[in-house]
Amino acid sequence: MKKSVTLLTILPAAALLLAACGSKVVVTPAPAPAAFVNPPGASPVVLASVPPMPPVPAETMSASPGQNYIWVSGHYDWMGDHYAWVKGAWMAAPNAGATWVVGHWEPVTGGYTWVGGHWQ
């Protein structure tokens, strides 16, 4: 059977070889596509319509680990081009009276923008 070799399989070996020769190897992650990046202080990405959300899977709440914890139900988070499921979990509240606001779409001029989940 013929095996194919990709750049991703060669890069780690090449980096090790260069490091063994005394060369400095710096690996940086590839940047996200510009359409999905929101640099600090920049205007949020605006979509003309809200993408349909997949069905919510069933989940079971476990026992609370302590008094200062709040159950945050499982929810979908928008990753710039798709939804990702975040399992429900107990989270330590940052202060007394804090509430968790689930990520949601907010209408803005020209369409909608995603506001990620956060403590309020």
C-alpha contacts under 8 A as a table, 3 or more apart, distances in Angstrom:
res1	aa1	res2	aa2	distance
5	V	9	T	6.51
5	V	10	I	7.42
6	T	9	T	5.41
6	T	10	I	6.61
7	L	10	I	5.14
7	L	11	L	6.06
8	L	11	L	5.51
8	L	12	P	7.38
9	T	12	P	6.57
9	T	13	A	7.48
10	I	13	A	5.47
10	I	14	A	6.16
11	L	14	A	5.04
11	L	15	A	6.06
12	P	15	A	5.11
12	P	16	L	6.30
13	A	16	L	5.18
13	A	17	L	6.23
14	A	17	L	5.07
14	A	18	L	6.17
15	A	18	L	5.17
15	A	19	A	6.08
15	A	25	V	6.33
16	L	19	A	5.05
16	L	20	A	6.07
17	L	20	A	5.13
17	L	21	C	6.41
18	L	21	C	5.11
18	L	22	G	6.58
18	L	23	S	5.23
18	L	24	K	7.36
18	L	25	V	7.08
19	A	22	G	5.15
19	A	23	S	5.03
19	A	24	K	6.15
19	A	25	V	6.37
20	A	23	S	7.28
32	A	36	F	6.72
32	A	37	V	6.43
33	P	36	F	5.65
33	P	37	V	6.66
34	A	37	V	5.25
35	A	45	V	7.32
36	F	45	V	6.81
36	F	80	G	5.10
36	F	81	D	7.39
37	V	45	V	7.65
37	V	80	G	7.91
38	N	42	A	6.05
38	N	43	S	7.05
38	N	44	P	5.91
38	N	45	V	6.73
39	P	42	A	5.38
44	P	113	T	6.55
45	V	113	T	6.09
45	V	114	W	7.97
46	V	108	V	7.59
46	V	110	G	6.99
46	V	111	G	5.85
46	V	112	Y	5.33
46	V	113	T	4.92
47	L	50	V	6.87
47	L	110	G	7.67
47	L	111	G	5.36
47	L	112	Y	5.26
47	L	113	T	6.38
48	A	110	G	6.41
48	A	111	G	4.31
48	A	112	Y	6.32
49	S	111	G	6.12
49	S	112	Y	6.51
50	V	105	W	7.24
50	V	112	Y	6.65
53	M	76	Y	7.73
53	M	83	Y	7.20
54	P	83	Y	7.97
56	V	75	H	7.37
59	E	74	G	7.50
59	E	88	G	7.50
61	M	71	W	7.75
61	M	88	G	7.39
61	M	89	A	7.71
64	S	67	Q	7.60
64	S	69	Y	6.82
64	S	71	W	7.79
64	S	90	W	6.63
65	P	69	Y	6.98
65	P	90	W	7.37
66	G	69	Y	5.80
68	N	92	A	5.74
68	N	93	A	6.07
68	N	96	A	7.94
69	Y	90	W	5.81
69	Y	91	M	5.24
69	Y	92	A	4.38
69	Y	93	A	5.79
70	I	90	W	5.49
70	I	91	M	5.41
70	I	92	A	6.36
70	I	93	A	6.40
71	W	88	G	7.18
71	W	89	A	5.83
71	W	90	W	4.48
71	W	91	M	6.35
72	V	88	G	5.47
72	V	89	A	5.48
72	V	90	W	6.07
72	V	91	M	6.78
72	V	100	W	6.97
73	S	87	K	7.19
73	S	88	G	4.23
73	S	89	A	6.61
74	G	85	W	7.20
74	G	86	V	5.47
74	G	87	K	4.37
74	G	88	G	3.69
74	G	89	A	7.31
75	H	85	W	5.91
75	H	86	V	5.40
75	H	87	K	6.75
75	H	88	G	7.17
75	H	102	V	7.48
76	Y	83	Y	5.78
76	Y	84	A	5.42
76	Y	85	W	4.53
76	Y	86	V	5.90
76	Y	103	G	7.72
77	D	83	Y	5.42
77	D	84	A	5.29
77	D	85	W	6.40
77	D	86	V	6.88
77	D	103	G	6.47
77	D	116	G	6.96
77	D	117	G	7.93
78	W	81	D	7.15
78	W	82	H	5.87
78	W	83	Y	4.53
78	W	84	A	6.41
78	W	114	W	6.92
78	W	116	G	7.73
79	M	82	H	5.42
79	M	83	Y	5.81
79	M	84	A	6.67
93	A	96	A	6.98
93	A	98	A	6.09
93	A	99	T	7.64
93	A	119	W	7.91
94	P	98	A	6.72
94	P	119	W	7.67
95	N	98	A	5.66
98	A	119	W	6.38
98	A	120	Q	5.62
99	T	119	W	5.71
99	T	120	Q	5.38
100	W	117	G	7.12
100	W	118	H	5.85
100	W	119	W	4.65
100	W	120	Q	6.23
101	V	117	G	5.43
101	V	118	H	5.38
101	V	119	W	6.05
101	V	120	Q	6.71
102	V	116	G	7.04
102	V	117	G	4.40
102	V	118	H	6.79
103	G	114	W	7.11
103	G	115	V	5.40
103	G	116	G	4.14
103	G	117	G	3.93
103	G	118	H	7.38
104	H	114	W	5.82
104	H	115	V	5.43
104	H	116	G	6.59
104	H	117	G	7.50
105	W	112	Y	6.08
105	W	113	T	5.57
105	W	114	W	4.59
105	W	115	V	6.11
106	E	112	Y	5.43
106	E	113	T	5.44
106	E	114	W	6.30
106	E	115	V	6.86
107	P	111	G	5.95
107	P	112	Y	4.43
107	P	113	T	6.54
108	V	111	G	5.50
108	V	112	Y	5.29
108	V	113	T	6.69
109	T	112	Y	7.64
